[in-house]
Amino acid sequence: MAGFWSRGTTQHDSSVSADFHHALMQQVMSTELLRIKALIGTAALLEATGLVVYFFAPQVVSRAWHGNLSPVYLVYITGLLILFELWVHGAISRHMRQGRDLPVIRRYIGVLVETSLPTAVLALHIRSMGSEQALGFVAPLVYFVFIILSTLRLDFWLSTFTGFVAAAELFYMAVFFHPAGSGAPEPNIYYHASRSTIVLICGVLAGAVGTQLRRQFAASIAAATARDRITNLFGQHVSPQVVERLMAEGTSTESDIRRVAVMFVDFRSFTAGARTRSPQEVVDRLDGAFAVLVDILDRHGGIVNKFLGDGFLALFGAPFESDDAAHHAVAAAREMLAANEHANVASSWPLRIGIGIHVGEVVAGNIGSPRRKEYTVIGDTVNFAARLEALNKDLGTQFLISSAVRDALGDDGKDAVSRGEVPVRGYEHPVPVWQLG
């Protein structure tokens, strides 16, 4: 049965596949619980209706059942159905809490027990009313309640089996069940076979509807699982646009070497300002500032790879390749500076930011332990971008770029001011540094 469903699903890696199948299993069991509740409600309604008619209109009962059958017997049967469904509900709930699926054989046994209860009611009707009247009364129609609700099992074969059991038992009761002394005429086999065939077809159609519902659930769960995987890989701060593009393009996250623009952003003297403010004030101010800067990054095609306390590391050109990553990074940095100045005007806690950008080759891909990986970049390009940002404090600047970025900008970097060759921690010789903004 697993093979039947796997034809319509997308192949994922083992971790995603496990998450997908577990989520789908939980959804199937949830709809099964809904089916059980609907069945219990229907049985309770029929039971209440039977009791009301029995106590307030006994003459109707006498005419319908020829005075030979007490509706109390029917109440017993519906009561047994309700108790059985409550037991099944409890079993499914326990399996859900334990993260386990209900065994397939138990599902088929449940179908057989449930669908046989209308047969017991039909047998009582035949004994009381005779075959012809009983088969034209309500009991055969009850099979359709089970067939319709079987769509919530989201399993083609279970719905088909429900239709088969209903059709087979209805055919047996019509053709072979004749109480002693009933004097029933010889049944028309083709007539009853046609009725039973319709019941079986309804079961097949219910299975087809359940299949379609399951496919829709599977598609929704697969999309949600893919989004969760991307979010876990790239961080909670990845914009919805990036997630959608990663899902649509299927960008590889395997480790490779690529040319990217790396940006480090840091709020200057933030820790000192936070000492005189409440934790909530600190969080609110930082969240508000980050919201503005990250929105700018999104518009320029950058992503925040990770937050670093009161700063962050942003990438341009990864995970999506870009021929003009340096241009996008510098344009985003210029807009960040302007936006921060504008925000400071309306704030009682003005912030000063430092930005450093370098462009070059990095190793980009999934890095981490087998249990927890994230997409990030490593290499000298990343280290040097971090050193550039730190130099802002020494040089009294806000925005520094490397010579590689200056060369990549061309005419767009005409306003860059050379700060000469500056000693950089971790590097043997001084390196050229340029100021923008």
N, C-alpha and C positions, 0 to 999 in steps of 0.2 A: 504493500500500500504506500510505503514511503516513496517507491519509485514512481508511482502514478503521479504524485504531487511534485516530485523533483523536476519533472520535465518543464514545468512552467516557471521555475525559479532561476534567479541569476546566481552564477558561481561566485563565491566570496572566499577569502582566505579563511583558515580554520577558526580563528578567533571571532571574526565577524559572523561566520556561518553558525557557530555555536550560539552567539548572542541572538542571531536572527531566528533560529529554530526554537530557542527557549522562549523568546517573545511571542512567536507564532503559536507555540503550544499553550502559553498562558491565555492568549486571545481566544483560541478554540475552546478551551475549558471555561472561559468566562461566558461565551455564547451558549455553551452547554448548560451552565447554571441558569442563564436566562430562559432557556427552553424548559428546564425543569420547573422554574417558578411559574411560567405561563401554563404548563400542564397542571400543576397543583391548583392554580387559580381556576382553570377551566373545570377541573374535577370538583372543586369545592362549590362552584356555581351550579353545576348540574346536580350535585347532592342537595344543596339548599333548595333548588327548584323542585326536585322530587319530593322532599319533605313538606314543602309548602302545599303542593298539590295534594299530597296524600292526606294532610290534616284538614285542609280547608275546602277541598273539592273531591271528596271520596267517590262521588258518583262518576266523575271523569275517569278515575283510576279503575273503577269497576268495569266501565264500558271498554276502556283501552285494553285491559288485560283479562277481560272476561271473568273477572272476579277470582282468577286462579293464582294471581301473583301479587305478593306484597312488595311495594317499592322499597321496603326496608332491606330486602335482599340486595337490591341494586345499590343501596347506600353502603352496605357492607363491602361491596366490590370497589366502589369509588374510594371508600376509606382505606382499603388495602392498597389501592394505587397511590394514594397520598402518602401513606406510610413508606411504601417502597421508594417513592421519589424523594422523600426526605432523607432516607438512608443513602441513596445515590448522591444527593446534594452534599451530604456530610463527607462521603468518600472523596468526591471530586475536590471539595474544599481542602481536605487534608493533603491530598496530592499536590494541590497548588501551593500550599504553604511550604511543603517540602521540596518544591521545584521539580516534581516528578510527573510524568504523564500517566494517565489512566491506561492500564493494559487493554489492548485491542479486544481480547476475548471477552472482557467484562462489558465492553460497549455492546458487543453483539448479543450477549446474554441479556443485557438490559433491554435491548430492542425486542427480543423474543418475549420476555416477560411482559413488558408494557403492551405490546400489540396483541397479546393473547387475552388481555382483560376484556376488551370489547367482544371477543369471541365467547367468553363466559356469559356476558350479558345477553348476547344473541342466543345462546343455548337456553337461557331462562325464558326469553321471549318466545322461542319456538315451542317450548314445553307448554307455555301458557296460552299463546295466541294461535299457534299453528305456523307451519313453515311459510305459507304464502303471505300472511299478514306480517309476520315477524321480519321477513326479508325485505318487506316494503316499508317497515317502520324505521325508527331513528338509529337502531343499533349498528347497521352496516355503515351509516354515515359517520359514526364515531371514529372509524378507521382513518378518515381523512384528517381528523384533528391531529393524530399522531404523525401522519405523513407530512402535513403542512409544517408542523413544528420541527420535524426532522431536518428541515433546511438549516436550523440553527446548530446542528451538529457539524456543519461545514465539511461533510464527508460524503462524497458521491456514493460510495459503496454501502454506507450505513443507511442512507436514505433509500437506496434501491432495495436493500435487505428489508427495510420497514415495509415498503410497498409489496415485496414478494411475500412476506409473512402474512400481511393483511389479505392479499389476493388468494393465497393458498388456503388460509383458514376460512375465508368467506366461501370459497368454492367447496371446501369440504362440508361446511355447515349446510350449504344449500343442496348439495347432491347426495351426501352420504349420511347426514345426521337426521335420523327419523326416530323419535321416541316411540316406545312400544305402545301399540294401540292408537296411534295418531291417525291412521288411515289416510296418510298424505298421498296424493297422486304421484305418479312417476315424474321426477323432475326433468326439465328440459336442459340437457347438459350444455348445449351450445349457447343457450340464453345466459346461463350462469357463468359459463366460461368467458363470454363477452364482457359481462360485468366485472369479473375478476381481472380480466386483461386491462380494463380501464384503470382499475385500482393500481395494478402493477405499473402502468405507464405513468400514473401520477407520482409514484415513488421515484421513478427514473427522472421525471421532470424536477421533482423536489431536489434530487441529488445534483442535477445540473445547476439549479439555482444556488444550492449550497456551495458548489464548486466555484461559481463566479464570485460569490461573497468571499470565499476563502482566498481567491486570487487577489481580490481588491485589498483584503486585510494584509496579505503577504506583500503586495506592492507597497502599501503604506509603511509596514514595519521595515521592509528592506530600505526604503528611503530614509526612515528615521534612524535605522542602524548605521547607514552610511554617513548621515550627518553627525551622529554621535562619534563615530570613528574619526572623522575629520576634525571635529571639535577637540577630541581628546589628543589628537596628534599635533594640531597646530595651536591649541590653547583656547581657552574660553573667550578670548578677545578677538577671534577671527570674525570678520564682518559676514553677514548673511550672503552678500554678493560673492565673496571669495569662496564660501562653502558651496554655493550653487555652481560656480564656475569649476571648482574642483570636481564636483560630482558629474558635471556635464562633459568635461574634457578628460577626466580620468588621469590627471597629471601624475606622473610617477613620483613617488616619495622615496625611492631607493637612493642610496648614497651615490652622488656623482660630483664632478667638479664643474662649477659654472661661475660665470662672471656676474657679480651682483654689486649693488651699492648698499653699503652698511651704514646705518645711521644710529648714533647713540644720542639720547636726549636725557638731560638731568636738570632737576630744579635746584638752583643754587641756594645754599644756606637754608634749605627747607627744615632740616632737623633742628636748627637753632630756633626757628620761628615756631616749631611745633611744641617746644618746651613750655611755652607760656599759654598754650591753648588746650582745650579739652580734647580727648580722643575723637569725639564725634565731629568737632570742628575740623580736626586734621583730616579725617576721612572724607568729610564733605568737600573740603577745599581741593583735596587731591583728586577726588572723583570728578569734580566739576572741571578741573584743568585737563585731566586725561581725556574726558569726553570730547572736549573741543579739539585737542591735538589728534586723537585717534580718528575723529571724523574727517579731518583734513587728510590724514594718511590714506583713508579709504578712497577718497576722491582722486588721489594721485596714484593709485595702484600699488600702494605699499601695504605691508602687513606688520602688525606688532608681533614679533617673534616671542618676546617675553618681557614682562614687567620686572623691573629691578628696584624695588623699594619706591623711591620717589623719582624714578626714571624708567626708561624702557629701551629695548633694542628693536629697531625696525629694519625691514628688508625690502629692497626693490630689485626685482629680477629673480626672485625665488618666492614661492615655488613656480611661478610663471616666468618664463624667460622674457627678457625685454632688451631691445637694442639701445634704448635711451634711458636706462635705469638712473644714470647720474642726473640727467635733466629732471626726471620726475622727483628724485630725492631732494634736489636743491629747490625746486619749485615748492615742494611741500614744506621744506624748512623755512623758506621765506614767508610763506603764509602762516606758519606756526608762530613765528616771531611777531607778526602783525596782529594775529588773533590774541596772543598772550598780552600784548600791550593794551589792546582794546579791553580785555577782561580785567586788567589791573585797574583801569579807570573806575570801574564800578565795584571794586572789591576793597574791603578793609585790610586785606592781607595780600599785597601785591607780590607776585612771584617773578623771579628772574630765571630764565632757562639758558642752558648751554647745549649746543648742538655740535656734533662732530660727524663728518661724512667722509668715507673713503670708498673707493671702488677697486675691485680686483677679484681674483679667483678665490673661491672658498670650497670646502667640502660641505655639501648640503645633503641632508637626508634624515632618515629615522635614526636617532641615536638614543641609547639608554639601555636599561636592563631588559631581559626577556619579558618581564611582567609589566613594565611601563616604559614606553618609548615616546619621544616627541620629535617633531620636525625642528631642526635647528641648523646652524651653520658654524663651522669652526675653521680656523686658519689665521695666518698673519694679518689678513685683511680685516678680520674682526678685531683682533688685538689692537691694530693701529688705529682703527676708528674710535675705539674706547680711549686710547691715549690722546687722540685729537680732542675729544670732548673734554677730557680732564685738563688739557692745556688752557681752556677758556678761563679757568680760575687764575692761572699764573699770568696770562696776558691781558686779563680784564676784558675779554671779548665774550660774545654770545654764540658766534657761528664760525667754525673753522672747517676748512676743507683741505684735502691733500692735493699735491700737484697732479695726481692721476685724475682727480675730479675736475680740476681746473682745465686740464687738457681736453677732457671729454666734453666740457661745456662749450668750448670754442667761443664764438661771439657772445653767447649768453653769460659768459663769465668775465666780461670786460670790466665789471665793477669790482672784481676781486682785488684785494690789497695784499701784497706780499708782506709777510712778517719775517722774511728771511729764513735762514736755516736755524732751526730751534732744536736744542737737545731734547730728546724724548726718552723717557724712562724705558729701559729694556732694549734700546737700540744703541749700537756702538758709535755711530756717527750722527751728527745733527741732520735733520731732514727739513726740506722746504715746507712751509706752512702758509696757507692763504686765508684771509679773513673776508667774509661776506656779511651782508646785512648792515 
